[in-house]
Amino acid sequence: MVNNQNKKYDLEDRTLDFGKQIIHLIKTLPKNTVNLTLGSQAIRSGTSMGANYREANETETKKDFCFRIRICRKEGKETIYWLNLIIEANPELEQRIKPLLQEATELVKIFAAILEKSR
């Protein structure tokens, strides 16, 4: 994949950056029982995409590769769900979270395209 500056953009780096952004967001949420639960779930799903993508790159069979990419896509969709609930619980953070929602949506689309091309 190539970005606008004609540099190769590694999906492993992109998913790592996304996971880091999720962690930084969750660390800034007001401390309460709702945010603790939502934040914990968002960290799990938001960081799982990168871990599963790395595992997909190490698989030996096409079937296992597709299985891992499906998990990446599923975790991306779940992350979108949790981020929307975080916005519901913290509407003042909506503008800060919107770029994360956009990135999660793009990652889901990328994983869907990888799956489609792998068939």
C-alpha positions as CSV (number, residue, x, y, z in Angstrom):
1,M,0.0,0.0,0.0
2,V,1.3,3.5,-0.8
3,N,0.3,6.7,1.0
4,N,0.3,10.2,-0.5
5,Q,4.1,10.8,0.1
6,N,4.9,7.7,-2.1
7,K,6.2,5.8,0.9
8,K,5.3,2.2,1.6
9,Y,2.8,2.0,4.4
10,D,3.1,-1.2,6.3
11,L,-0.2,-2.5,7.6
12,E,1.7,-4.0,10.6
13,D,2.8,-0.4,11.5
14,R,-0.6,1.0,10.8
15,T,-2.4,-1.5,13.1
16,L,0.3,-0.9,15.8
17,D,-0.2,2.9,15.6
18,F,-4.0,2.4,15.8
19,G,-3.6,0.3,18.9
20,K,-1.3,2.9,20.5
21,Q,-3.9,5.6,19.7
22,I,-6.7,3.5,21.4
23,I,-4.5,3.1,24.5
24,H,-3.8,6.8,24.7
25,L,-7.5,7.6,24.3
26,I,-8.6,5.2,27.0
27,K,-5.9,6.5,29.5
28,T,-7.5,10.0,29.2
29,L,-11.1,8.9,29.8
30,P,-12.7,10.1,33.1
31,K,-12.4,7.3,35.7
32,N,-15.8,5.7,36.3
33,T,-17.3,2.2,36.1
34,V,-18.7,2.8,32.7
35,N,-15.5,4.0,31.1
36,L,-13.5,1.3,32.8
37,T,-15.6,-1.4,31.2
38,L,-15.9,0.3,27.8
39,G,-12.2,1.2,27.8
40,S,-11.1,-2.3,28.6
41,Q,-13.2,-3.7,25.8
42,A,-11.9,-1.1,23.3
43,I,-8.3,-1.8,24.2
44,R,-8.8,-5.6,23.8
45,S,-10.4,-5.3,20.3
46,G,-8.4,-2.3,19.1
47,T,-5.1,-3.9,19.8
48,S,-6.1,-7.4,18.7
49,M,-6.3,-6.4,15.1
50,G,-2.5,-5.8,14.9
51,A,-1.7,-8.9,16.8
52,N,-3.9,-11.1,14.6
53,Y,-2.6,-9.4,11.5
54,R,1.0,-10.4,12.5
55,E,-0.2,-13.9,13.1
56,A,-1.8,-14.0,9.7
57,N,1.5,-13.0,8.1
58,E,3.2,-16.0,9.8
59,T,0.7,-18.7,8.8
60,E,1.6,-21.5,6.5
61,T,-1.7,-22.1,4.9
62,K,-4.1,-19.9,3.0
63,K,-7.0,-21.3,5.1
64,D,-5.3,-20.2,8.3
65,F,-4.3,-16.8,6.8
66,C,-8.0,-16.2,5.9
67,F,-9.1,-17.3,9.3
68,R,-6.8,-14.7,11.0
69,I,-7.8,-11.9,8.6
70,R,-11.4,-12.6,9.4
71,I,-10.6,-12.2,13.1
72,C,-8.9,-8.9,12.2
73,R,-12.0,-7.7,10.5
74,K,-14.2,-8.9,13.3
75,E,-12.1,-7.1,15.9
76,G,-12.2,-3.9,13.8
77,K,-16.0,-4.0,13.8
78,E,-16.1,-4.6,17.5
79,T,-13.7,-1.7,18.1
80,I,-16.1,0.6,16.1
81,Y,-18.9,-0.6,18.4
82,W,-17.0,0.1,21.6
83,L,-15.8,3.5,20.3
84,N,-19.4,4.5,19.6
85,L,-20.4,3.5,23.1
86,I,-17.5,5.5,24.5
87,I,-18.9,8.5,22.6
88,E,-22.3,7.8,24.1
89,A,-20.8,7.8,27.6
90,N,-18.5,10.8,26.9
91,P,-20.1,13.0,24.2
92,E,-17.6,15.8,24.8
93,L,-14.9,13.5,23.3
94,E,-16.7,12.8,20.0
95,Q,-14.4,15.0,17.9
96,R,-11.4,13.3,19.4
97,I,-12.8,9.8,18.8
98,K,-14.0,10.5,15.2
99,P,-10.6,10.0,13.6
100,L,-10.2,6.7,15.4
101,L,-13.6,5.6,14.1
102,Q,-12.5,6.5,10.6
103,E,-9.3,4.6,10.9
104,A,-11.1,1.5,12.3
105,T,-13.6,1.7,9.4
106,E,-10.7,1.9,6.9
107,L,-8.9,-1.0,8.5
108,V,-12.1,-3.1,8.4
109,K,-12.4,-2.3,4.7
110,I,-8.8,-3.2,4.1
111,F,-9.2,-6.6,5.9
112,A,-12.4,-7.2,3.9
113,A,-10.5,-6.5,0.6
114,I,-7.7,-8.8,1.7
115,L,-10.2,-11.6,2.3
116,E,-11.9,-11.0,-1.0
117,K,-8.6,-11.1,-2.9
118,S,-7.6,-14.3,-1.0
119,R,-10.5,-16.3,-2.3
